[in-house]
């Protein structure tokens, strides 16, 4: 790791989780860098974030060695001097790709960043202006032409990423021996469109070829080498040998985050228990390992003590021991058995009012006005305040996690560190939401309809064929109840966005769909942000008046009856076309990636309301 790091830009915490996380390539104004793995992060600059349920879910994925959730490293500026300690704290990055090209038209040389003719022109006070330059002209470094990253990289489905083999490709598979100065490459663009066919790689030995010969699976298999198993964010190589894909730098399929999200919930009716639930488990555990009198003196100087001091030391001491006992380390199952949805469902359905710093709920009274337009709803709960914590535990390339639909093969998940991580990065956001609980009797009666059961068989057959066509292992179908609630949530997102003041991409969903002995049928539409934008009150205001909320729901349902792409949209046949959705498309139900955690899979507005396709009459929940 560089002992004298240079600041080259800024990223928000949410970007480090969703867009430019570990293993991703971030495009700065003049540089392209890879976000390095946890081995290079300064753990002691990463503040712990307490969220026991989320930690348990991460441990179930990565193993019992995961001790904490932590925020990315950050120190607030303490002066205007960029050479002070605060300027040396941040997320570590490394230049990637490691091949650059000169932007001077008369030059256009392509070469490795380690070559002597490439230098870093750092701007400590304006890090966004930092750049690499090519010393192909006379004059000071500030007058040298900018060297920009090469436009293409290699990736494989196992999460590996590598530099494009420019020498190998230009010489048609016969890479010249290193150290021969006669071989110098040039990156020549002959057209104005920027397409691969107009990009030529030429060598001074008069060999070369068009980049079009590297694009596409067939061309890649014929003209590119097998994957070397490189993880640039870790600085490691591993055995792979799988086919590679040539990707344009900045392609959206080069990095997909694997996230787990959880809401902060009350752990008990006792305020003291809830206060301690927000503290780092490792801190509480360390207190129980020392004598009581010693802990008394130490605890008085700890950050959480002022919030619990009024309870008295004896009560706090006993509560800490109970908390540590409850969260004692257990061996995770690794089967995804940690239930995040169940506790959230019970909080929203069994408690009328919650008044906590991280969660506030209020049940809407006078449901009679709402039942006039939406008789299938049982309760509405307003959530003026909520806290969502997201943890990053891996990432994929080429295909998004949604490609696997319900679960992702661990072989496709790239690691965050060389060894098994003892902590993972996370981010907390605050916002508001509105929870809609469906009448279980209405949903059960709807599921029992013969027409609905026939549609369920059709959708499930499409699910099975979709996986078979992609040579994926058979997987449990989420069920017709989930498809109904998921489709209903997407219809409401569009309508709520028009009235709440939030964009449709800013409203997310949480679907609670489960049968059996403890059935669940409900949706939570919420918005969350790192700043005040997530708590403006727009969603809560929609539910304060049952009559107004009922009108909005009715409008959303009516809008779902007809799509601008009908009758083509309504005629989507899951069985014939091997689709994971029925009557749904970008013109009606599909939502933004930030809104839908299923990648717009398992949607069918025919389950919500009758469409123009008469053959599905009786399937919709709403007549």
TIBA-833827 format. One line per field, with one value per residue (C-alpha): residue in one letter; residue number from 1; x negated, y, z negated. Coordinates in nm, 2 decimals. Example, Ala and Ser with C-alpha at 12.3 -4.5 7.8 and 13.67 -1.06 7.14 Angstrom:
aa: (A, S)
i: (1, 2)
X: (-1.23, -1.37)
Y: (-0.45, -0.11)
Z: (-0.78, -0.71)
END
This chain:
aa: (X, X, X, X, X, X, X, X, X, X, X, X, X, X, X, X, X, X, X, X, X, X, X, X, X, X, X, X, X, X, X, X, X, X, X, X, X, X, X, X, X, X, X, X, X, X, X, X, X, X, X, X, X, X, X, X, X, X, X, X, X, X, X, X, X, X, X, X, X, X, X, X, X, X, X, X, X, X, X, X, X, X, X, X, X, X, X, X, X, X, X, X, X, X, X, X, X, X, X, X, X, X, X, X, X, X, X, X, X, X, X, X, X, X, X, X, X, X, X, X, X, X, X, X, X, X, X, X, X, X, X, X, X, X, X, X, X, X, X, X, X, X, X, X, X, X, X, X, X, X, X, X, X, X, X, X, X, X, X, X, X, X, X, X, X, X, X, X, X, X, X, X, X, X, X, X, X, X, X, X, X, X, X, X, X, X, X, X, X, X, X, X, X, X, X, X, X, X, X, X, X, X, X, X, X, X, X, X, X, X, X, X, X, X, X, X, X, X, X, X, X, X, X, X, X, X, X, X, X, X, X, X, X, X, X, X, X, X, X, X, X, X, X, X, X, X, X, X, X, X, X, X, X, X, X, X, X, X, X, X, X, X, X, X, X, X, X, X, X, X, X, X, X, X, X, X, X, X, X, X, X, X, X, X, X, X, X, X, X, X, X, X, X, X, X, X, X, X, X, X, X, X, X, X, X, X, X, X, X, X, X, X, X, X, X, X, X, X, X, X, X, X, X, X, X, X, X, X, X, X, X, X, X, X, X, X, X, X, X, X, X, X, X, X, X, X, X, X, X, X, X, X, X, X, X, X, X, X, X, X, X, X, X, X, X, X, X, X, X, X, X, X, X, X, X, X, X, X, X, X, X, X, X, X, X, X, X, X, X, X, X, X, X, X, X, X, X, X, X, X, X, X, X, X, X, X, X, X, X, X, X, X, X, X, X, X, X, X, X, X, X, X, X, X, X, X, X, X, X, X, X, X, X, X, X, X, X, X, X, X, X, X, X, X, X, X, X, X, X, X, X, X, X, X, X, X, X, X, X, X, X, X, X, X, X, X, X, X, X, X, X, X, X, X, X, X, X, X, X, X, X, X, X, X, X, X, X, X, X, X, X, X, X, X, X, X, X, X, X, X, X, X, X, X, X, X, X, X, X, X, X, X, X, X, X, X, X, X, X, X, X, X, X, X, X, X, X, X, X, X, X, X, X, X, X, X, X, X, X, X, X, X, X, X, X, X, X, X, X, X, X, X, X, X, X, X, X, X, X, X, X, X, X, X, X, X, X, X, X, X, X, X, X, X, X, X, X, X, X, X, X, X, X, X, X, X, X, X, X, X, X, X, X, X, X, X, X, X, X, X, X, X, X, X, X, X, X, X, X, X, X, X, X, X, X, X, X, X, X, X, X, X, X)
i: (1, 2, 3, 4, 5, 6, 7, 8, 9, 10, 11, 12, 13, 14, 15, 16, 17, 18, 19, 20, 21, 22, 23, 24, 25, 26, 27, 28, 29, 30, 31, 32, 33, 34, 35, 36, 37, 38, 39, 40, 41, 42, 43, 44, 45, 46, 47, 48, 49, 50, 51, 52, 53, 54, 55, 56, 57, 58, 59, 60, 61, 62, 63, 64, 65, 66, 67, 68, 69, 70, 71, 72, 73, 74, 75, 76, 77, 78, 79, 80, 81, 82, 83, 84, 85, 86, 87, 88, 89, 90, 91, 92, 93, 94, 95, 96, 97, 98, 99, 100, 101, 102, 103, 104, 105, 106, 107, 108, 109, 110, 111, 112, 113, 114, 115, 116, 117, 118, 119, 120, 121, 122, 123, 124, 125, 126, 127, 128, 129, 130, 131, 132, 133, 134, 135, 136, 137, 138, 139, 140, 141, 142, 143, 144, 145, 146, 147, 148, 149, 150, 151, 152, 153, 154, 155, 156, 157, 158, 159, 160, 161, 162, 163, 164, 165, 166, 167, 168, 169, 170, 171, 172, 173, 174, 175, 176, 177, 178, 179, 180, 181, 182, 183, 184, 185, 186, 187, 188, 189, 190, 191, 192, 193, 194, 195, 196, 197, 198, 199, 200, 201, 202, 203, 204, 205, 206, 207, 208, 209, 210, 211, 212, 213, 214, 215, 216, 217, 218, 219, 220, 221, 222, 223, 224, 225, 226, 227, 228, 229, 230, 231, 232, 233, 234, 235, 236, 237, 238, 239, 240, 241, 242, 243, 244, 245, 246, 247, 248, 249, 250, 251, 252, 253, 254, 255, 256, 257, 258, 259, 260, 261, 262, 263, 264, 265, 266, 267, 268, 269, 270, 271, 272, 273, 274, 275, 276, 277, 278, 279, 280, 281, 282, 283, 284, 285, 286, 287, 288, 289, 290, 291, 292, 293, 294, 295, 296, 297, 298, 299, 300, 301, 302, 303, 304, 305, 306, 307, 308, 309, 310, 311, 312, 313, 314, 315, 316, 317, 318, 319, 320, 321, 322, 323, 324, 325, 326, 327, 328, 329, 330, 331, 332, 333, 334, 335, 336, 337, 338, 339, 340, 341, 342, 343, 344, 345, 346, 347, 348, 349, 350, 351, 352, 353, 354, 355, 356, 357, 358, 359, 360, 361, 362, 363, 364, 365, 366, 367, 368, 369, 370, 371, 372, 373, 374, 375, 376, 377, 378, 379, 380, 381, 382, 383, 384, 385, 386, 387, 388, 389, 390, 391, 392, 393, 394, 395, 396, 397, 398, 399, 400, 401, 402, 403, 404, 405, 406, 407, 408, 409, 410, 411, 412, 413, 414, 415, 416, 417, 418, 419, 420, 421, 422, 423, 424, 425, 426, 427, 428, 429, 430, 431, 432, 433, 434, 435, 436, 437, 438, 439, 440, 441, 442, 443, 444, 445, 446, 447, 448, 449, 450, 451, 452, 453, 454, 455, 456, 457, 458, 459, 460, 461, 462, 463, 464, 465, 466, 467, 468, 469, 470, 471, 472, 473, 474, 475, 476, 477, 478, 479, 480, 481, 482, 483, 484, 485, 486, 487, 488, 489, 490, 491, 492, 493, 494, 495, 496, 497, 498, 499, 500, 501, 502, 503, 504, 505, 506, 507, 508, 509, 510, 511, 512, 513, 514, 515, 516, 517, 518, 519, 520, 521, 522, 523, 524, 525, 526, 527, 528, 529, 530, 531, 532, 533, 534, 535, 536, 537, 538, 539, 540, 541, 542, 543, 544, 545, 546, 547, 548, 549, 550, 551, 552, 553, 554, 555, 556, 557, 558, 559, 560, 561, 562, 563, 564, 565, 566, 567, 568, 569, 570, 571, 572, 573, 574, 575, 576, 577, 578, 579, 580, 581, 582, 583, 584, 585, 586, 587, 588, 589, 590, 591, 592, 593, 594, 595, 596, 597, 598, 599, 600, 601, 602, 603, 604, 605, 606, 607, 608, 609, 610, 611, 612, 613, 614, 615, 616, 617, 618, 619, 620, 621, 622, 623)
X: (0.00, -0.13, -0.28, -0.21, 0.15, 0.29, 0.65, 0.80, 1.17, 1.48, 1.76, 2.07, 2.12, 2.43, 2.22, 1.96, 2.25, 2.45, 2.24, 1.86, 1.81, 1.52, 1.40, 1.58, 1.41, 1.48, 1.45, 1.30, 1.29, 0.94, 0.86, 1.01, 0.95, 1.05, 1.18, 0.94, 1.05, 1.09, 0.72, 0.62, 0.88, 0.79, 1.03, 0.97, 1.10, 1.43, 1.69, 1.89, 2.26, 2.48, 2.76, 2.77, 3.02, 2.82, 2.50, 2.66, 2.76, 2.41, 2.26, 2.49, 2.35, 1.98, 1.92, 1.89, 1.56, 1.75, 1.75, 1.88, 2.05, 1.85, 1.90, 1.64, 1.33, 1.39, 1.25, 1.41, 1.18, 1.02, 0.83, 0.77, 0.43, 0.46, 0.14, 0.29, 0.39, 0.76, 0.67, 0.49, 0.81, 1.04, 1.12, 0.80, 0.80, 0.55, 0.53, 0.72, 0.70, 0.32, 0.30, 0.33, 0.34, 0.22, 0.50, 0.27, 0.39, 0.04, -0.06, 0.22, -0.04, 0.10, -0.11, -0.12, -0.09, -0.43, -0.61, -0.84, -0.66, -0.34, -0.35, -0.09, 0.00, 0.15, 0.36, 0.38, 0.62, 0.83, 0.82, 1.07, 0.81, 0.55, 0.45, 0.20, -0.01, -0.21, -0.55, -0.55, -0.60, -0.85, -0.76, -0.65, -0.42, -0.12, -0.15, -0.18, 0.12, 0.36, 0.33, 0.67, 0.76, 0.78, 1.14, 1.17, 1.12, 1.18, 1.42, 1.56, 1.87, 1.66, 1.61, 1.26, 1.15, 0.83, 0.66, 0.73, 0.44, 0.34, 0.01, 0.16, 0.47, 0.27, 0.03, 0.32, 0.23, -0.15, -0.26, -0.61, -0.88, -0.89, -1.16, -1.15, -1.12, -1.02, -0.67, -0.48, -0.10, 0.13, 0.50, 0.65, 1.02, 1.12, 1.48, 1.70, 1.94, 1.70, 1.81, 1.57, 1.55, 1.39, 1.12, 0.80, 0.50, 0.18, -0.17, -0.49, -0.57, -0.27, -0.04, 0.29, 0.67, 1.01, 1.16, 1.48, 1.29, 1.30, 1.66, 1.92, 1.89, 1.79, 1.52, 1.39, 1.36, 1.16, 0.94, 0.89, 0.71, 0.89, 0.94, 0.63, 0.84, 0.73, 0.89, 0.74, 0.90, 0.71, 0.39, 0.43, 0.47, 0.64, 0.71, 1.00, 0.96, 1.32, 1.42, 1.38, 1.59, 1.45, 1.63, 1.62, 1.47, 1.77, 2.01, 2.29, 2.25, 1.89, 2.00, 2.32, 2.33, 2.45, 2.64, 2.84, 3.07, 3.25, 3.46, 3.38, 3.65, 3.72, 3.57, 3.79, 4.04, 3.77, 3.61, 3.28, 3.27, 3.34, 3.07, 2.81, 2.92, 2.77, 2.43, 2.15, 2.16, 1.78, 1.78, 2.04, 1.87, 1.54, 1.71, 1.84, 1.49, 1.36, 1.45, 1.76, 1.59, 1.34, 1.62, 1.80, 1.50, 1.45, 1.81, 1.84, 1.62, 1.78, 2.00, 2.32, 2.31, 2.49, 2.79, 2.83, 2.69, 3.04, 3.12, 2.84, 2.52, 2.67, 2.95, 2.72, 2.47, 2.74, 2.88, 2.54, 2.49, 2.84, 2.76, 2.43, 2.59, 2.86, 2.61, 2.36, 2.17, 2.33, 2.23, 2.43, 2.62, 2.51, 2.85, 3.00, 3.21, 3.19, 3.54, 3.53, 3.89, 4.06, 3.96, 4.04, 4.39, 4.46, 4.35, 4.58, 4.88, 4.87, 4.78, 5.01, 4.77, 4.39, 4.20, 3.82, 3.54, 3.48, 3.84, 4.18, 4.51, 4.87, 5.17, 5.43, 5.77, 6.11, 6.04, 6.41, 6.34, 6.05, 6.25, 6.50, 6.24, 5.99, 6.18, 5.89, 5.68, 5.69, 5.46, 5.25, 4.95, 4.76, 4.39, 4.28, 3.93, 3.72, 3.36, 3.23, 2.88, 2.73, 2.43, 2.21, 2.09, 1.97, 2.04, 2.08, 1.98, 2.14, 2.48, 2.66, 2.76, 3.12, 3.01, 3.03, 3.36, 3.38, 3.03, 2.69, 2.43, 2.15, 1.90, 2.02, 1.98, 1.64, 1.48, 1.42, 1.08, 0.81, 0.90, 1.24, 1.35, 1.39, 1.61, 1.80, 1.88, 2.22, 2.42, 2.72, 3.00, 3.31, 3.64, 4.02, 4.27, 4.62, 4.72, 5.03, 5.15, 5.38, 5.68, 5.56, 5.91, 5.94, 5.59, 5.66, 6.00, 5.83, 5.56, 5.82, 5.99, 5.95, 5.85, 5.58, 5.44, 5.43, 5.24, 5.00, 4.92, 4.85, 4.62, 4.44, 4.38, 4.23, 4.00, 3.88, 3.83, 3.64, 3.39, 3.36, 3.28, 2.99, 2.87, 2.94, 3.04, 3.42, 3.52, 3.83, 4.09, 4.18, 4.55, 4.86, 4.91, 4.57, 4.63, 4.96, 4.82, 4.51, 4.72, 4.95, 4.64, 4.51, 4.85, 4.85, 4.49, 4.59, 4.90, 4.73, 4.44, 4.69, 4.83, 4.56, 4.29, 4.04, 3.92, 4.03, 3.66, 3.65, 3.93, 3.84, 4.04, 4.04, 4.28, 4.40, 4.55, 4.57, 4.82, 4.83, 4.89, 4.77, 4.90, 4.79, 4.95, 4.83, 4.61, 4.40, 4.33, 4.05, 3.78, 3.45, 3.15, 2.83, 2.96, 3.29, 3.43, 3.56, 3.77, 3.96, 4.30, 4.44, 4.53, 4.67, 4.89, 5.05, 5.18, 5.30, 5.63, 5.79, 6.02, 5.73, 5.52, 5.82, 5.85, 5.48, 5.50, 5.80, 5.63, 5.32, 5.54, 5.73, 5.41, 5.29, 5.59, 5.45, 5.09, 4.98, 4.82, 5.15, 5.25, 4.88, 4.81, 5.12, 5.04, 4.70, 4.71, 4.46, 4.47, 4.42, 4.16, 3.98, 4.04, 4.04, 4.33, 4.67, 4.85, 4.58, 4.34, 4.15, 4.47, 4.67, 4.51, 4.13, 3.96, 3.61, 3.33, 3.32, 3.69, 3.72, 3.49, 3.60, 3.49, 3.85, 3.90, 4.23, 4.47, 4.81, 5.08, 5.34, 5.33, 5.42, 5.69, 5.85, 5.66, 5.78, 5.70, 6.04, 5.91, 5.78, 6.11, 6.15, 5.78, 5.74, 5.79, 5.98, 6.29)
Y: (0.00, 0.35, 0.51, 0.85, 0.82, 1.08, 1.20, 1.15, 1.22, 1.18, 0.93, 0.92, 0.63, 0.51, 0.50, 0.27, 0.03, 0.04, 0.17, 0.18, -0.07, -0.30, -0.46, -0.20, 0.04, 0.41, 0.67, 0.99, 1.29, 1.20, 0.87, 0.52, 0.34, 0.01, 0.01, -0.21, -0.49, -0.49, -0.59, -0.24, -0.05, 0.12, -0.07, 0.16, 0.46, 0.26, 0.32, 0.02, 0.02, -0.19, -0.39, -0.74, -0.89, -0.78, -0.90, -1.25, -1.26, -1.16, -1.42, -1.68, -1.59, -1.54, -1.74, -1.69, -1.50, -1.18, -0.97, -0.63, -0.41, -0.09, 0.23, 0.33, 0.52, 0.89, 1.18, 1.52, 1.79, 1.97, 2.23, 2.36, 2.19, 1.89, 1.75, 1.70, 1.36, 1.39, 1.40, 1.07, 0.88, 0.73, 0.43, 0.30, 0.27, 0.17, 0.27, 0.03, -0.06, -0.06, 0.04, 0.40, 0.58, 0.93, 1.17, 1.38, 1.31, 1.29, 1.03, 0.80, 0.57, 0.28, 0.14, 0.01, 0.26, 0.14, 0.27, 0.57, 0.78, 0.79, 1.01, 1.12, 1.49, 1.52, 1.82, 1.80, 2.09, 1.99, 1.61, 1.58, 1.74, 1.47, 1.29, 1.07, 1.24, 1.12, 1.28, 1.28, 1.66, 1.90, 2.13, 2.10, 1.82, 2.05, 2.10, 1.73, 1.56, 1.36, 0.99, 0.83, 0.47, 0.21, 0.16, -0.22, -0.47, -0.85, -1.01, -1.36, -1.50, -1.60, -1.24, -1.19, -0.88, -0.82, -0.58, -0.63, -0.83, -0.56, -0.71, -1.06, -0.93, -0.70, -0.98, -1.24, -1.46, -1.45, -1.20, -1.07, -1.12, -0.84, -0.58, -0.55, -0.18, -0.24, -0.33, -0.01, 0.00, 0.28, 0.31, 0.46, 0.57, 0.61, 0.72, 0.95, 0.69, 0.53, 0.18, -0.11, -0.15, 0.20, 0.13, -0.01, -0.14, -0.10, -0.20, -0.05, -0.40, -0.33, -0.59, -0.49, -0.55, -0.40, -0.42, -0.56, -0.90, -0.91, -0.82, -1.10, -1.45, -1.61, -1.36, -1.37, -1.74, -1.73, -1.43, -1.38, -1.60, -1.78, -1.60, -1.57, -1.56, -1.21, -1.00, -0.65, -0.53, -0.80, -0.81, -1.19, -1.46, -1.79, -2.08, -2.02, -2.08, -1.98, -1.79, -1.41, -1.12, -0.80, -0.52, -0.15, 0.04, 0.16, -0.11, -0.15, -0.53, -0.51, -0.50, -0.59, -0.56, -0.84, -0.66, -0.76, -0.49, -0.48, -0.23, -0.14, -0.29, -0.26, -0.56, -0.53, -0.32, -0.20, 0.13, 0.03, -0.29, -0.09, 0.16, -0.12, -0.29, 0.01, -0.06, -0.26, -0.62, -0.65, -0.34, -0.49, -0.83, -0.68, -0.52, -0.85, -0.99, -0.76, -0.72, -0.52, -0.24, -0.20, -0.19, 0.08, 0.32, 0.24, 0.26, 0.62, 0.74, 0.55, 0.71, 0.53, 0.59, 0.94, 0.78, 0.51, 0.67, 0.75, 0.38, 0.33, 0.12, -0.20, -0.21, -0.13, -0.39, -0.66, -0.56, -0.58, -0.93, -1.03, -0.87, -1.05, -1.38, -1.33, -1.25, -1.52, -1.64, -1.94, -2.14, -2.00, -2.25, -2.12, -2.20, -1.85, -1.94, -1.60, -1.46, -1.08, -1.05, -1.22, -0.98, -0.68, -0.82, -0.88, -0.53, -0.37, -0.59, -0.65, -0.31, -0.01, 0.26, 0.27, 0.57, 0.51, 0.72, 0.48, 0.36, 0.53, 0.38, 0.48, 0.27, 0.45, 0.46, 0.48, 0.22, 0.22, 0.49, 0.29, -0.03, 0.13, 0.14, -0.13, -0.40, -0.64, -0.43, -0.49, -0.23, 0.06, 0.16, 0.48, 0.48, 0.84, 0.73, 0.43, 0.33, 0.09, -0.06, -0.22, -0.46, -0.55, -0.91, -0.97, -0.89, -1.05, -0.96, -1.02, -1.13, -0.96, -1.14, -1.12, -1.35, -1.63, -1.49, -1.62, -1.73, -1.68, -1.96, -1.89, -1.96, -1.65, -1.42, -1.25, -1.20, -0.87, -0.98, -1.24, -1.42, -1.47, -1.12, -1.03, -0.73, -0.60, -0.24, -0.11, 0.21, 0.34, 0.55, 0.70, 0.76, 0.70, 0.46, 0.33, -0.03, -0.20, -0.52, -0.74, -0.93, -1.29, -1.42, -1.23, -1.35, -1.71, -1.71, -1.55, -1.82, -2.09, -1.98, -2.23, -1.95, -1.83, -2.18, -2.23, -1.90, -2.01, -2.33, -2.12, -1.88, -2.16, -2.34, -2.02, -2.00, -2.36, -2.33, -2.00, -2.17, -2.48, -2.26, -2.11, -2.44, -2.34, -2.58, -2.61, -2.36, -2.31, -2.08, -1.78, -1.85, -1.68, -1.48, -1.31, -1.23, -1.07, -0.85, -0.77, -0.65, -0.45, -0.28, -0.18, -0.04, 0.17, 0.30, 0.47, 0.63, 0.73, 0.90, 1.13, 1.25, 1.22, 1.44, 1.16, 1.02, 0.66, 0.55, 0.68, 0.47, 0.11, -0.19, -0.47, -0.75, -0.98, -1.29, -1.62, -1.90, -2.17, -2.15, -1.79, -1.63, -1.29, -1.07, -0.71, -0.45, -0.17, 0.12, 0.34, 0.58, 0.62, 0.85, 0.94, 1.30, 1.46, 1.38, 1.05, 1.21, 1.48, 1.32, 1.28, 0.91, 0.94, 1.23, 1.00, 0.77, 1.02, 1.05, 0.70, 0.85, 1.00, 0.68, 0.48, 0.71, 0.67, 0.29, 0.28, 0.50, 0.27, -0.04, 0.12, 0.23, -0.13, -0.24, -0.10, -0.08, 0.14, -0.18, -0.38, -0.62, -0.74, -0.68, -0.86, -1.16, -1.23, -1.61, -1.72, -2.08, -2.02, -1.75, -1.88, -1.56, -1.49, -1.24, -1.24, -0.92, -0.67, -0.45, -0.12, 0.07, -0.05, -0.24, -0.24, -0.02, 0.12, -0.10, 0.10, 0.02, -0.35, -0.60, -0.88, -0.71, -0.68, -1.06, -1.22, -0.95, -1.00, -0.72, -0.98, -1.10, -0.76, -0.66, -0.80, -0.69, -0.66, -1.03, -1.18, -1.53, -1.44, -1.32, -1.40, -1.41, -1.05, -0.98, -0.66, -0.71)
Z: (0.00, 0.08, -0.22, -0.08, 0.06, 0.30, 0.29, 0.63, 0.58, 0.36, 0.33, 0.11, -0.13, 0.07, 0.38, 0.21, 0.14, 0.46, 0.75, 0.67, 0.40, 0.34, 0.67, 0.88, 1.12, 1.05, 1.32, 1.19, 1.42, 1.54, 1.38, 1.36, 1.03, 0.87, 0.52, 0.32, 0.08, -0.30, -0.34, -0.24, -0.44, -0.77, -1.00, -1.29, -1.09, -1.02, -1.29, -1.40, -1.33, -1.55, -1.38, -1.53, -1.29, -0.99, -1.15, -1.20, -0.83, -0.72, -0.94, -0.79, -0.44, -0.53, -0.85, -1.22, -1.20, -1.10, -1.42, -1.32, -1.06, -0.99, -0.79, -0.53, -0.66, -0.70, -0.91, -0.89, -0.77, -1.06, -0.86, -0.51, -0.50, -0.26, -0.40, -0.75, -0.88, -0.78, -0.41, -0.44, -0.55, -0.29, -0.08, 0.09, 0.46, 0.73, 1.10, 1.32, 1.60, 1.60, 1.96, 2.07, 2.40, 2.49, 2.60, 2.83, 3.18, 3.32, 3.06, 2.94, 2.78, 2.58, 2.30, 1.94, 1.65, 1.52, 1.82, 1.76, 2.01, 1.79, 1.48, 1.22, 1.22, 0.87, 0.75, 0.37, 0.34, 0.63, 0.63, 0.91, 1.14, 1.07, 1.39, 1.56, 1.84, 2.13, 2.16, 2.54, 2.57, 2.43, 2.14, 1.77, 1.66, 1.64, 2.02, 2.11, 2.28, 2.06, 2.06, 2.03, 1.94, 2.21, 2.31, 2.27, 2.00, 1.96, 1.72, 1.65, 1.48, 1.17, 1.08, 1.22, 1.39, 1.59, 1.83, 2.19, 2.35, 2.60, 2.71, 2.74, 2.93, 3.17, 3.26, 3.30, 3.01, 3.04, 2.77, 2.84, 2.57, 2.31, 2.35, 2.73, 2.80, 3.16, 3.05, 2.96, 2.98, 3.09, 3.01, 3.33, 3.36, 3.72, 3.69, 3.49, 3.35, 3.10, 3.19, 3.16, 3.54, 3.56, 3.30, 3.44, 3.24, 3.44, 3.36, 3.50, 3.64, 3.88, 3.71, 3.57, 3.58, 3.51, 3.17, 3.33, 3.34, 2.96, 2.90, 2.85, 2.69, 3.02, 3.11, 2.75, 2.75, 3.08, 3.03, 2.65, 2.40, 2.11, 1.78, 1.56, 1.24, 1.15, 0.87, 0.91, 0.59, 0.39, 0.60, 0.64, 0.91, 0.88, 1.11, 1.35, 1.73, 1.80, 2.12, 2.09, 2.21, 2.35, 2.17, 2.23, 1.94, 1.73, 1.85, 1.61, 1.60, 1.47, 1.11, 0.92, 0.54, 0.32, 0.04, -0.27, -0.41, -0.74, -0.93, -1.29, -1.52, -1.89, -2.07, -2.38, -2.56, -2.80, -2.68, -2.84, -2.63, -2.31, -2.40, -2.44, -2.11, -1.93, -2.07, -1.92, -2.04, -2.07, -2.30, -2.53, -2.53, -2.63, -2.94, -3.06, -3.06, -3.33, -3.70, -3.79, -3.98, -3.70, -3.45, -3.66, -3.62, -3.25, -3.15, -3.28, -3.00, -2.72, -2.45, -2.53, -2.91, -2.90, -2.72, -2.99, -3.30, -3.44, -3.47, -3.72, -3.69, -3.84, -3.59, -3.30, -3.41, -3.43, -3.09, -2.93, -3.05, -2.92, -2.59, -2.55, -2.64, -2.38, -2.11, -2.21, -1.90, -1.74, -1.43, -1.14, -0.93, -0.60, -0.46, -0.47, -0.77, -0.93, -0.90, -0.84, -0.72, -1.01, -1.29, -1.07, -0.99, -1.36, -1.46, -1.19, -1.26, -1.64, -1.78, -1.74, -1.83, -1.85, -1.96, -1.92, -1.79, -1.50, -1.44, -1.47, -1.37, -1.39, -1.29, -1.08, -1.24, -1.07, -0.80, -0.69, -0.43, -0.29, -0.28, -0.05, 0.23, 0.11, -0.09, -0.05, -0.29, -0.66, -0.82, -0.72, -0.93, -0.89, -0.95, -0.99, -1.09, -1.00, -0.98, -0.71, -0.73, -0.42, -0.43, -0.13, -0.14, 0.21, 0.58, 0.92, 1.27, 1.61, 1.47, 1.19, 0.87, 1.01, 1.29, 1.04, 0.92, 0.56, 0.47, 0.62, 0.65, 0.40, 0.68, 0.87, 0.57, 0.56, 0.22, 0.04, -0.11, -0.06, -0.38, -0.53, -0.64, -1.01, -0.92, -0.62, -0.51, -0.56, -0.53, -0.73, -0.58, -0.74, -0.58, -0.61, -0.47, -0.46, -0.53, -0.38, -0.54, -0.33, -0.47, -0.50, -0.44, -0.11, 0.00, -0.09, 0.09, 0.40, 0.40, 0.39, 0.71, 1.00, 1.24, 1.01, 0.96, 1.34, 1.38, 1.10, 1.29, 1.60, 1.42, 1.24, 1.57, 1.71, 1.41, 1.45, 1.82, 1.77, 1.54, 1.76, 2.07, 1.87, 1.73, 1.37, 1.10, 1.02, 0.75, 0.55, 0.70, 0.47, 0.50, 0.65, 0.34, 0.38, 0.75, 0.65, 0.38, 0.58, 0.88, 0.64, 0.49, 0.84, 0.93, 0.62, 0.66, 0.99, 0.83, 0.51, 0.70, 0.86, 0.53, 0.27, 0.42, 0.44, 0.77, 0.86, 0.84, 0.48, 0.35, 0.26, 0.17, -0.09, -0.01, -0.30, -0.14, -0.32, -0.37, -0.63, -1.00, -1.02, -0.70, -0.58, -0.32, -0.30, -0.14, -0.27, -0.04, -0.18, -0.09, -0.27, -0.22, -0.40, -0.45, -0.52, -0.17, -0.30, -0.58, -0.41, -0.50, -0.15, -0.19, -0.54, -0.43, -0.17, -0.44, -0.70, -0.52, -0.45, -0.19, 0.00, -0.03, 0.10, 0.40, 0.48, 0.46, 0.68, 0.94, 0.93, 0.98, 1.26, 1.43, 1.43, 1.63, 1.95, 2.07, 2.37, 2.50, 2.49, 2.63, 2.66, 2.29, 2.17, 2.40, 2.25, 2.21, 1.94, 2.07, 2.44, 2.40, 2.08, 1.89, 1.52, 1.55, 1.71, 1.81, 1.73, 1.92, 1.90, 1.99, 1.69, 1.40, 1.44, 1.19, 1.14, 1.01, 0.69, 0.63, 0.71, 0.53, 0.77, 1.10, 1.22, 1.20, 1.09, 1.20, 1.35, 1.34, 1.45, 1.08, 0.96, 1.20, 1.52, 1.83, 2.19, 2.24, 2.18, 2.13, 1.78, 1.64, 1.27, 1.20, 1.08, 0.71, 0.79, 1.01)
END
